[in-house]
């Protein structure tokens, strides 16, 4: 009996410190969620954020090779400092301003009439300066006022929902809304619930109508715990270092091109490679076309027209650089362009104008141009400039056709009057 009690005491001496350390880590982790990491705001006392950035703020990031300097999302996923330094691509200083409403535009914007609004995912928001975003390039190329309502790290629908809920554009709708999204998000899973996405409340909500309780559903809670845990974040840094140091492998999310690309080290996003090997099918295209038609109908009710911008994945544009990462047959398959090409064709057949960037990007990639950052999933200023010029040209073409259509409709009336 005494021996049993002694063993229990020994177990408690060991278990209590472990429990205290674990409880302390848990307290620090949850405290950091609330006090430091403000990204998951809707779990606390906020509804969906009303803007992506703080209003009337200048953001400034250094773009060198220092530990604190800005690097691409792929190098940040590597987590091992020596690898981050090795594969980081040097940038110039990144400086951009936000307007009175928290979007990346040069203030002031209140009361200004915009003919074009650009919205969508983080590709529509990227640029080292506000003038180097696709909205800035499009404004110069079209000589018209363009508003940037892109929303980073939030998928295709958040920026569009912000536009639909924005009273400024209800009273004074733009002529065109350019809606862009990346190839890796083009699936039925992302686009099948278009009405629910667009009808969801936008902006702060009271606790009684906040969606925070939905995050307690096991699958959502698991995602929340994984994404916003500081303990897990640094545990993953440690694991990544161990994997690299002792096993010679890096994160499953990042693939290093064995032979580089365009004469430099090049990183690719793991999930994009999986998609390239197993492309989506007809059901995915059907869901995207239906979603775009629904968006077009809503915009027309408001007095605006839709232009869809299809942004290809980096690995699809630079597929020759995937040697050693994928099977050669997958890289050389003749239908690698098929999904985006068919999608653009089906959108056109449904009466939804679109710009498919894959073929013009492929032409430039084969000519040796770098259109994406080597250490990031996103396009660089060169890619943004090409996209902006193509969108401007397409808008001019669409408006030219509309003008010709109006002239043709008036012609019989003029002839009748002459007679």
Secondary structure by P-SEA (a helix, b strand, c coil): caaaaaaaaaaaaaaaaaaaaaaaaaaaaaaaaccccccccccccccccccccccbbbbbbbccccccccccaaaaaaccaaaaaacbbbbcbbbbbbcccccccccccccccccbbbbbcccccccccccccaaaaaaaaacbbbbbcccccccccaaaaaaaaccccccccccbbbbbbcccccccccccaaaaaaaccccccccccccccccccaaaaaaaaacccaaaaaaaaaaaaaaaacccccccccccccccccccbbbbbaaaaaaaaccccaaaaaaaaaaaaaaaaaaaaacbbbbbbbbbccccccccccccccccccccccccccaaaaaaaaaaaacbbbbbaaaaaaaaaaacccccccccccccaaaaaaaaaaaaaaaaaaaaaaaaaaaaaaaaaaaaaac
